[in-house]
Amino acid sequence: MPHSNSRSTLLEARPAWRRRGLLAKSLAAVGAAVVLGATVSAGSASAIVNGHDSTQRYPFMASIPIKAGDIEAGCGATLIDRQWVLTAAHCVDPNLPITLPGQVRIGSANRTSGGTVRNIDKIVIHPKYAQASPKPNENDLALIRLDRPVSQQPIRIAKQAGPAGTPTRILGFGTTRDTTDIEKAVFPKRLQELDTRRGTEAECAGRAGATRLCTVSLTPGAMGCVGDSGGPQLQRTKAGRWELVGTTSGDGDWDPACATGPGLYTNVTVYKDWIKQTLHKN
């Protein structure tokens, strides 16, 4: 059965600096906080601030519709096995007032059409996941088993993330306008991408570390934002193939704006054993 939470009351409004990852952000302008997808509107999700339309096919990119009451939102995810996608734990947290419609779209550059759609068969949240607001989330990863395998090619998880300065790329369907006001948000349907690099711990005000990657945009005023949570951070192999190093998790500093950056990405490479064991047991 799909993992869900039937409560329809949204979280109370909170100051923006207390966002729970990139998906629970205060919307004081409308008197409610957004849950899992952050800036949302009926029938819409949202994409990377100051990124651009995807320039190539990413068959491993996935999107997860989410509802908070009557409000529609979304998260990103990454196909790592023919029958499994990896996302952020806070996208499927049963303690947040959300409902998963129960489907995942894989391999499409369009949030609402194309690719392959599968039902959610099982969700496994990392056993040590914890909401730590105002500190960054801990062990912010979850695995979703699809009801049937897909034909799309999964991405490989890197052996390790490159050192500070390593070029990376982030993908997502999050808001393209850096705002917490639902009336001003912009929701493109096309998958967005942004070239980034791995930053130093100092560039993330000490909020990064062994399990979190500090991520800095190569474009001024650009970064993943609300609605991008759970999506992939990629780096290239020497042969030019993309591999997975991170999953969008939260803010890299205390600034409530997304575009000022940097961003925090769960370091997927240090969780390879847990991922392998989970797939084997399930």
VEXGUDO-887401 format. One record per residue: y, x, z of N, C-alpha, C in turn; residue in one letter. Coordinates in pm, whole numbers, padded with zeros to 5 digits, always signed. Each point is the difference from the previous one (the first is absolute). Example, Ala and Ser with C-alpha at 12.3 -4.5 7.8 and 13.67 -1.06 7.14 Angstrom:
BEGIN
-00569+01319+00780+00119-00089+00000+00120+00090+00000a +00105-00035-00072+00119+00082+00006+00109-00077+00073s 
end
This chain:
BEGIN
-00120+00084+00000+00120-00084+00000+00124+00087+00000m +00106-00038-00074+00122+00077+00000+00061+00003+00139p +00061+00112+00032+00066+00020+00129+00131-00075-00003h +00031-00084+00100+00123-00077-00006+00050-00032+00140s +00123-00050+00006+00061-00044+00123+00072-00130-00034n -00035-00109+00065+00050-00130-00040+00134-00035+00059s +00053+00081+00091+00130-00032+00058+00107+00001-00107r +00092-00097+00005+00102-00009-00105+00138+00039+00048s +00020+00021+00130+00131+00038+00051+00027+00146-00027t +00115+00032-00060+00033+00138-00029+00038+00075+00127l -00011+00132-00008+00042+00083+00113+00148-00020+00027l +00039+00011+00126+00140-00008+00036+00077+00111-00070e +00129-00026-00026+00082+00101-00066+00013+00121+00090a -00010+00119-00060+00012+00125+00075+00100+00089-00072r +00063+00094+00073+00088+00096-00068-00077+00073-00108p +00068+00036-00108-00069+00062-00114-00066+00132+00037a +00056+00072+00098-00061+00129+00034-00134-00017+00071w -00036-00123+00035-00129-00024+00065-00099-00061-00099r +00019+00028-00127-00094-00051-00100-00141+00047+00030r -00097-00088-00015-00141+00038+00014-00049+00046-00135r +00013+00128-00026-00029+00052-00132+00107-00049-00095g -00034-00015-00128+00096-00049-00098-00017-00149-00023l -00083-00067+00080-00034-00137-00030+00050-00102+00100l +00055+00040+00111+00054-00098+00093+00144+00037+00027a +00090-00060-00071+00140+00041+00003+00090-00119+00033k +00100+00024+00082+00088-00108+00043+00077-00058-00117s +00005-00136-00005+00083-00070-00099+00093-00091+00078l +00094+00061+00071+00090-00078+00083+00080-00099-00083a +00022+00032-00127+00078-00088-00087-00064-00137-00016a -00132-00006+00015-00068-00128-00013-00065-00041+00132v +00029+00077+00106-00045-00037+00133-00147+00021+00027g -00066+00088-00078-00143+00025+00023-00034+00139-00042a -00108+00054+00057-00048+00132-00043-00107-00020-00104a -00009+00094-00094-00102-00008-00103-00124+00072+00049v -00115-00057-00030-00126+00058+00044-00082+00041-00121v -00046+00123-00002-00091+00051-00102+00046-00029-00141l +00095+00075-00045+00057-00020-00131+00149+00005+00015g +00043-00005+00123+00138+00012+00038+00089-00092-00078a +00082+00050-00094+00089-00086-00073-00082-00087-00093t +00003-00132+00021-00085-00088-00077+00075-00124-00044v -00055-00070-00096+00052-00131-00041-00116-00078-00058s +00016-00131-00004-00109-00082-00050-00037+00041-00142a -00126+00031-00020-00048+00035-00132+00029+00144-00040g +00051+00082+00091+00037+00137-00037-00049+00101+00101s -00023+00121-00046-00015+00113+00089+00116+00092-00034a -00009+00127+00028+00113+00083-00026-00039+00138-00050s +00109+00146-00063-00047+00133-00050+00089+00114+00044a -00041+00123-00019+00065+00123+00046+00149+00001-00033i +00083+00033+00099+00144+00006-00021+00034+00119-00090v +00068-00029-00113+00043+00101-00097-00115+00079-00062n -00117-00061-00005-00109+00057-00079+00018-00047-00144g -00106+00002-00079+00009-00049-00137-00135-00057-00041h -00001-00076-00110-00125-00059-00047-00107+00106-00020d -00123-00037+00031-00110+00095-00013-00009+00054-00142s -00029+00127-00012-00001+00068-00130-00139+00023-00055t -00102-00034+00078-00137+00018-00044-00089-00100+00071q -00125-00005-00039-00094-00091+00064-00050+00062+00131r -00008-00086+00102-00056+00041+00129-00111-00100+00033y -00120+00020-00053-00107-00098+00018-00042-00019+00145p +00037+00093+00086-00036-00007+00142+00103-00074+00084f +00114-00037-00059+00104-00070+00075-00043-00144+00025m +00021-00046+00123-00037-00137+00036+00114-00067+00079a +00002-00132-00001+00098-00075+00075-00069-00112+00078s +00052-00028+00121-00060-00097+00091+00103-00107+00034i -00017-00123-00048+00091-00108+00041-00015-00030+00149p +00111-00034+00064+00001-00032+00143+00095-00116+00022i -00030-00086+00097+00089-00110+00035+00035+00006+00147k +00127-00030+00030+00047-00017+00138+00057-00141+00005a -00079-00094+00047+00040-00140-00009+00001-00040-00147g +00114-00052-00046+00013-00039-00141+00061+00111-00084d +00028+00114+00059+00065+00110-00070-00105+00093-00059i +00017+00035-00127-00094+00089-00067+00049+00143+00002e -00091+00092+00022+00033+00142+00008-00111+00080-00067a -00006+00129+00026-00105+00079-00061-00006+00141+00052g -00112+00065-00024-00021+00141+00033-00065+00069-00118c +00011+00131-00003-00071+00079-00098-00133+00045+00055g -00086+00053-00086-00130+00053+00040-00048+00093-00110a -00106+00075+00027-00053+00097-00095-00151-00013-00012t -00050-00009-00122-00143-00007-00024-00061+00139+00020l -00088+00013+00101-00062+00131+00027-00151-00003-00025i -00051-00118-00033-00141-00021-00029-00005-00127-00085d -00105-00018-00079-00005-00118-00088+00010-00131+00076r -00028+00004+00131+00001-00123+00078+00089+00008+00124q +00083+00104+00011+00084+00016+00118+00142+00043-00037w +00099-00059+00070+00138+00047-00011+00048+00043+00138v +00093+00094-00001+00059+00053+00123+00143-00047+00010l +00043-00045+00118+00136-00047+00019+00047+00039+00139t +00119-00047+00039+00051+00025+00135-00057-00103+00096a -00034+00043+00121-00056-00092+00098+00099-00111+00035a +00130+00032+00001+00096-00104+00038+00013-00109-00105h -00058+00022-00119-00002-00104-00103-00103-00109+00031c -00098+00032+00084-00108-00094+00030-00019-00016+00151v +00102+00032+00076-00005-00004+00146-00017-00145+00049d -00111-00032+00068-00021-00138+00046+00096-00042+00111p +00072+00095+00058+00096-00032+00105+00137-00037-00055n +00016+00007-00130+00124-00043-00063-00022-00140-00060l +00104-00083+00001-00014-00138-00047-00005-00011-00152p -00112+00041-00056-00014-00001-00145-00133-00064-00040i -00008-00035-00127-00124-00048-00059-00022+00073-00131t -00119+00047-00024-00034+00059-00128-00061-00110-00087l +00059-00030-00115-00062-00097-00090-00142+00039-00038p -00032+00130+00013-00138+00040-00015-00036+00065-00131g +00099+00048-00076-00027+00064-00127+00074+00132-00013q -00052+00086-00087+00063+00128-00033+00003+00013-00152v +00113+00045-00054+00011+00024-00145-00005+00151-00022r -00087+00044-00089-00022+00143-00022+00031+00037-00145i +00072+00111-00018+00016+00060-00131+00103-00061-00091g +00097-00074+00055+00104-00060-00083+00137+00055+00035s +00084+00016-00102+00139+00040+00023+00087-00121+00028a -00060-00118-00001+00072-00124+00030-00055-00057+00130n +00089-00033+00091-00042-00046+00132-00076-00133-00004r +00027-00085-00098-00056-00136+00003-00096-00030-00114t -00026+00096-00087-00093-00027-00110-00068+00130-00045s -00107-00016-00078-00069+00116-00054-00094+00065+00099g -00065+00106-00044-00094+00072+00085-00121-00084+00035g -00060+00030+00113-00118-00071+00049+00030-00057+00137t -00033-00126+00020+00022-00064+00129-00134-00019+00070v -00006+00044+00124-00121-00015+00080+00035-00064+00135r -00097-00070+00057+00016-00056+00133-00024+00107+00106n +00066-00016+00114-00022+00091+00113-00129-00040+00071i -00090+00094+00013-00129-00026+00063-00003+00046+00146d +00068+00112+00029+00001+00054+00136+00117+00093+00017k +00055+00005+00121+00109+00093+00032-00040+00084+00121i +00019+00131-00011-00028+00091+00110+00128+00078+00032v +00057-00027+00116+00120+00070+00045-00041+00124+00079i +00075+00109-00018-00035+00121+00074-00006-00031+00149h -00104+00043+00070-00019-00038+00141+00110+00048+00094p +00076+00101-00041+00107+00050+00086+00139-00036-00053k +00004-00095-00091+00130-00049-00048+00079-00061+00114y +00131+00027+00002+00086-00058+00104+00142-00015-00052a +00060-00116+00028+00142-00018-00022+00072+00073+00112q +00090+00089-00035+00063+00084+00102+00152-00010-00004a +00054-00111-00051+00145-00017-00015+00072+00028+00132s +00111+00079+00000+00070+00048-00119-00054+00130-00060p -00107+00053+00056-00063+00118-00058-00080-00042-00122k -00041+00095-00084-00080-00036-00118-00136-00057+00039p -00054-00085-00088-00135-00053+00022-00100+00115+00006n -00105-00018+00076-00104+00102+00012-00125-00043-00077e -00060+00094-00074-00124-00027-00075+00012-00127-00083n +00107-00005-00078+00039-00122-00074-00079-00013-00130d -00130-00024+00012-00088-00013-00116-00098-00114+00018l -00033-00066-00111-00104-00103+00000-00072+00003-00134a -00128-00032+00003-00081-00008-00120-00037-00145-00027l +00009-00039-00126-00034-00136-00041-00115+00005-00100i -00109-00069+00035-00114-00009-00093+00018-00121-00089r -00013+00021-00130+00010-00108-00097-00134-00072-00012l +00003-00125-00043-00125-00076-00008-00092+00051-00110d +00058+00067-00103-00081+00058-00107+00067+00126-00049r -00076+00095-00051+00060+00122-00056+00091-00033-00118p +00090+00091-00031+00090-00015-00115-00030+00110-00102v +00053-00016-00120-00024+00099-00105+00101+00114+00001s +00113-00020+00069+00102+00103+00006-00052+00127+00069q +00054+00114-00042-00041+00129+00055+00073+00026+00132q -00074+00020+00110+00065+00032+00128+00067+00138-00007p +00094+00022+00088+00063+00131+00010-00072+00083+00106i -00004+00130-00020-00059+00088+00099+00101+00032+00109r -00049+00016+00121+00083+00043+00111+00006+00153-00003i +00119+00055+00011+00017+00145-00005-00071+00067+00117a -00038+00125-00020-00061+00077+00107+00098+00016+00113k +00126+00024-00034+00106+00007+00099+00133-00022-00070q +00101-00043+00077+00133-00016-00055+00063+00137-00021a +00075+00016-00106+00067+00126-00025+00104+00031+00106g +00045+00125+00008+00100+00039+00100+00137-00061-00031p +00093+00014+00092+00136-00049-00021+00054+00053-00132a +00062-00089-00076+00052+00035-00131-00090-00043-00114g -00126-00036+00029-00093-00042-00104+00050-00128-00068t +00008-00003-00135+00040-00123-00071-00101-00111+00022p +00050-00121+00024-00084-00117+00016+00063-00118-00075t -00070-00112-00004+00053-00121-00062-00044-00119+00084r +00090-00095+00019-00034-00122+00072+00008-00119-00095i -00081-00102+00027-00007-00121-00081+00015-00122+00089l +00057-00108-00054+00008-00122+00080+00070-00114-00069g -00013-00117+00061+00065-00123-00045+00106-00045+00100f +00054+00094+00081+00098-00035+00104+00139-00024-00057g +00094-00044+00084+00134-00038-00045+00073+00116-00068t +00068-00030-00110+00077+00102-00071+00143+00009+00051t +00042-00096+00079+00133+00004+00059-00016+00028+00149r +00076+00096+00050-00011+00043+00139+00076-00098+00089d -00068-00108+00037+00066-00103+00079-00100-00071+00089t +00049-00051+00113-00083-00084+00086+00038-00147-00016t +00098-00027-00086+00045-00137-00024-00082-00060-00114d -00076-00103+00032-00088-00059-00098+00075-00054-00122i +00126-00040+00021+00080-00053-00110+00042+00109-00099e -00007+00126+00041+00044+00110-00086-00115+00083-00054k -00122-00030+00042-00115+00079-00042-00032-00023-00148a -00057+00102-00064-00038-00007-00140-00149+00030-00011v -00072-00085-00072-00145+00009-00004-00054+00017-00141f -00008+00120-00052-00058+00019-00134-00150-00022+00001p -00053-00048-00110-00145-00020-00010-00071+00130-00037k +00070+00091-00067-00061+00122-00051-00018+00103+00110r -00113+00067+00000-00027+00107+00095+00105+00109-00011l +00048+00048+00114+00100+00106+00004-00062+00132+00044q +00058+00109-00047-00043+00133+00041+00121+00085+00034e -00021+00102+00082+00107+00090+00039-00059+00137+00026l +00060+00102-00060-00044+00137+00025+00061+00050+00130d -00084+00058+00081+00039+00042+00134-00058+00139+00028t +00017+00048+00119-00064+00125+00043-00039-00015+00145r -00093+00084+00042-00034+00001+00142+00110+00073+00075r +00053-00065+00103+00105+00060+00080-00054+00073+00121g +00088+00064+00072-00037+00067+00124+00007-00099+00116t -00061+00033+00110+00007-00087+00118+00145-00016+00045e +00078+00106-00012+00140-00005+00041+00078-00102-00083a -00036-00015-00129+00071-00095-00086-00031-00144+00039e -00104-00020+00077-00034-00134+00049+00027-00011+00151c +00089+00079+00048+00045-00008+00140-00116+00003+00099a -00102+00080-00033-00113+00013+00090-00095-00118+00001g +00017-00095-00095-00086-00119-00002-00124+00020-00087r -00010+00113-00069-00117+00029-00082-00102+00077+00084a -00087+00078-00064-00101+00075+00074-00130+00005-00076g -00109+00030+00069-00129+00016-00067-00049-00127-00067a +00032-00116+00059-00051-00126-00055+00103-00077-00080t +00123+00051-00009+00106-00068-00074+00073+00099-00089r +00016-00035-00127+00070+00085-00095+00146-00039-00009l +00088+00096+00018+00142-00022-00024+00022+00006-00150c +00066-00101-00056+00014-00011-00145+00148-00015-00037t +00046+00085-00091+00141+00006-00038+00013-00026-00150v +00096-00083-00036+00021-00034-00141+00069+00114-00075s -00039+00019-00127+00070+00095-00086+00125-00062-00061l +00012-00132+00013+00117-00074-00049+00085-00043+00118t +00130+00032+00002+00084-00043+00111+00000-00152+00015p -00002-00047+00124+00008-00144+00025-00120-00078-00045g -00118+00058+00011-00122-00068-00043-00113+00026+00099a -00084-00102+00022-00116+00016+00088-00077-00131+00000m -00126+00006+00043-00078-00122+00020+00069-00087+00104g -00019-00131-00012+00069-00090+00091-00092-00116+00036c +00057-00105+00055-00078-00113+00045-00076-00064-00116v -00127-00027+00021-00086-00050-00106-00085+00109-00063g +00032+00127+00027-00077+00112-00055-00113+00045+00093d -00001-00049+00123-00100+00045+00096-00142-00009-00054s -00080+00099+00034-00139+00003-00044-00022+00064-00135g +00108+00020-00076-00013+00059-00133-00024+00150+00005g -00033+00060-00115-00042+00140-00002+00112+00103-00014p -00025+00117+00056+00075+00121-00030-00096+00096-00069q +00040+00052-00115-00089+00079-00084+00048+00143-00015l -00093+00090-00023+00034+00136-00043-00094+00037-00114q +00041+00096-00083-00080+00039-00116-00090+00119+00033r -00117+00000-00061-00087+00117+00008+00049+00101-00102t -00057+00119+00002+00037+00102-00099-00036-00045-00141k -00098-00089-00010-00041-00052-00131+00089-00116-00044a +00095-00041+00084+00093-00106-00036-00045-00139+00037g -00109-00013+00076-00051-00132+00039+00065-00042+00132r +00032-00129+00011+00054-00052+00125-00109-00006+00107w +00037+00030+00124-00088-00020+00114+00082-00057+00114e -00067-00069+00091+00068-00071+00108+00019+00089+00122l +00124+00002+00052+00026+00074+00123+00057-00088+00111v +00069-00107-00036+00066-00079+00103+00001-00149-00027g +00027-00076+00106+00016-00145-00007+00130-00038+00069t +00083-00079-00068+00131-00037+00052-00010-00065+00137t +00076+00054+00097-00011-00051+00136+00134-00040+00061s +00102+00086-00004+00124-00035+00069+00114+00093-00031g +00098+00002+00091+00123+00077-00018-00011+00140+00056d +00062+00095-00070-00005+00138+00044+00116+00040+00090g +00093-00093+00024+00109+00028+00092+00045-00131+00065d +00112+00003+00069+00045-00118+00074+00099-00085-00080w +00033+00042-00121+00094-00076-00081-00068-00128-00048d +00063-00117+00021-00063-00125-00043-00009-00017-00151p +00082+00076-00075-00005-00011-00146-00121+00074-00054a -00061-00056-00104-00115+00066-00062+00044+00114-00091c +00105-00023-00080+00038+00093-00105+00046+00135+00053a +00045+00004+00124+00044+00128+00055-00120+00090+00030t -00120-00063+00008-00123+00077+00021+00008+00082+00128g -00100+00081+00025-00128+00011-00073-00096-00111+00041p -00125+00008-00052-00101-00098+00035-00118+00065+00070g -00075-00080+00073-00121+00047+00067-00123-00058-00071l -00096+00087-00030-00123-00041-00067-00119+00049+00083y -00093-00091+00029-00120+00041+00072-00074+00105-00083t -00034+00111+00062-00069+00109-00070-00148-00037-00018n -00031-00060-00114-00135-00051-00025-00104+00111+00007v +00037+00121-00037-00099+00108-00009-00065+00032+00134t +00071-00022+00111-00059+00032+00130-00092-00112+00050v -00006-00110-00075-00085-00112+00038-00121-00013-00093y -00029+00102-00078-00109-00009-00097-00134-00028+00065k -00027+00059+00116-00127-00023+00067-00013-00146+00043d +00107-00054+00058-00003-00141+00042-00021-00091-00120w +00070+00029-00109-00014-00082-00122-00143+00006-00052i -00055+00119-00008-00136+00018-00051-00101-00073+00087k +00014+00013+00131-00092-00065+00093+00010-00152-00008q +00122-00050-00014+00021-00144-00008-00064-00059-00125t +00020+00066-00113-00061-00048-00124-00151+00005+00009l -00053+00103+00063-00146+00015+00012-00060-00108+00089h +00068-00036+00109-00052-00098+00094+00018-00143-00047k +00091-00021-00095+00033-00136-00041-00028-00025-00149n 
end
